[in-house]
Amino acid sequence: MGCPRAYASLRINTSRTVMEYQAYPMPKDYPDYPNHWEIQRYFESFVEHFKLAERITFRTRAERVAPAPDGEPGYDVTIRPLDRPDAPAQTYRYRWVLAASGHHWDPRWPEPAFPGEFDGQIMHSHDYKTPDFLVGKRVLVLGIGNSAADIAVEASRAAAATFLAIRRSAHVIPRYVLGRPADATAKSMSLLPIRIQELLDTGVLFLARGRVSWSGLPQPRHRVLQAHPTMSSDLLPAIRRGFITVKPNLAELQGDRVRFTDGSTEQVDVVIYCTGYKITFPFLDEEFFAAPDNQVRLFQRAVDPDRPGLYFVGLIQPLGAIMPLAELQSRWIAELILGEAALPGRAEMDREINGWADAMARRYVTSKRHTIEVDAFSYLRGLNRERRRGRRRASAARRAGASSRATDRDRLLSK
């Protein structure tokens, strides 16, 4: 079955050949942009192909992960079976823990909350499934990301009126550009300097759909690669044809009406917040590890320098597909665990973390959405470079260890 938290019409916004795992390509009969049911089948096929099910304990919740007491290496992991809620929790000691819980599951609501009271229905996109309940209603969608675009377009086909309220405009990229998936040239383009990429992307997008302002969406004040783009072939045509009315940000809830920052008001029955997600780890004590304001400090976006043996997989928001990145992170972490690669010293890890954070702050629009942003193909190349360096470090350490043991043996023999 499909993902229980995916709306029925959801399709991926990166194309099949960009998204697939290197070790297990997607079926060639899949469409360019598979839906979530097809992705679910792909995951199930992956598990079956590599015989992973026998190594996985299903329907089990990790309730707490804590460092082993008394300075011992490893972590105590407390788990509880979901199908036996009355069963006692059990705690096991693990030398390494990989947190791969994702960052699209804990809804983020507007902060601070909008003033006033609302008489209608308020929901987060996380809980949206189908547009049936919107038939004949007046709907406000708040946001301009991928979910907001999809839901606003779908709502406009059922609702009596659909409004899209935005705080900041976005570059809307159609799924196909010049007859090919929009990300078909992403890998080769990523080799160019960012400014050149932006110039080329701006030109190609202009040819593909003109200026977004021609459709009634405010022209973004940032360049194409300064914020996470919105992928939609339907949003701009729906706005242009009057199916969706664009409004500025919400200012106040007024019973059965809402007021916007330009002073205008509209009668609304349903408000759908498409305001993203918080990065949280309910199984980790906040004093031990947290992500305040969605900020995390991880070497190569995966390794915590302060907590040996704790790794994070997929805690990134790529311009591109996340699956190949998580796959490479997993390979690298496996090499670290097996001793086939080694991490650099603390100072070098801090320099990398600070350098990445500074580069992201200079490039991207300030937003909690961009705190873990990476360019997919640039990140893959950088992580592969680190893997090679890590192997050399491990090899040098083994040689140094062998030399030290030989010296100790010679000393013993000479006595």
Beta strands, then each sheet from edge to edge (+ up, - down):
strand 1: 60-67
strand 2: 75-81
strand 3: 90-94
strand 4: 97-99
strand 5: 106-107
strand 6: 116-118
strand 7: 121-124
strand 8: 138-142
strand 9: 161-165
strand 10: 172-173
strand 11: 176-177
strand 12: 180-181
strand 13: 230-231
strand 14: 245-247
strand 15: 250-255
strand 16: 257-260
strand 17: 265-267
strand 18: 270-273
strand 19: 277-278
strand 20: 310-312
strand 21: 317-319
strand 22: 373-375
sheet 1: 1+ 2- 3+
sheet 2: 4+ 20+
sheet 3: 5+ 19-
sheet 4: 6+ 15+ 16- 17+
sheet 5: 7+ 18+ 8+ 9+ 14+
sheet 6: 10+ 13+
sheet 7: 11+ 12-
sheet 8: 21+ 22+
end
